[in-house]
Amino acid sequence: MTSLTIKNIPDELYEHLKQAAKAHHRSINSELIYCLEKTLLPSKLSATDFKDTAKLLRARVMADSIDAEEINAVKNNGRS
């Protein structure tokens, strides 16, 4: 495994990392590796997970179904 030294970390960023590590019961090193993996490695969602996530996002939308007439009315509002 490769080792890495990170220099000149801003104090505020280090404090956030330190607090996150404490909250997740990890060392600062483990927390940093977790953050890097989460950010840089592609996520592997199964089709079921993707579908479930889409359902949750759709449930958050408060609007009912919108028809083409309503869309055109909004698009044309203010154009005349």
C-alpha positions, 0 to 999 in steps of 0.5 A: 500500500502507498503512503501519502503525506498531505501538507498545508491543510487549512485548519478549518478543513482539518477540524471538519475532518477530525469531527467527522472521524470522531462522529464515525468512530474512525481515525483521521486517516481512515476518515480521509480514505473514506472521503477520497473513496466516496468522492473519487471512485464510481458508485455501484448502484444496482438497478433496484437501488437506482429505481428505489432512489428514483422513487424517493426523489419523485416522492419529494416533488410536490407537483402533481402531473403537469400536462403539455398545456400547463408547460406551454402556459408557463413557457409563454408567460411574459413573452407577450 
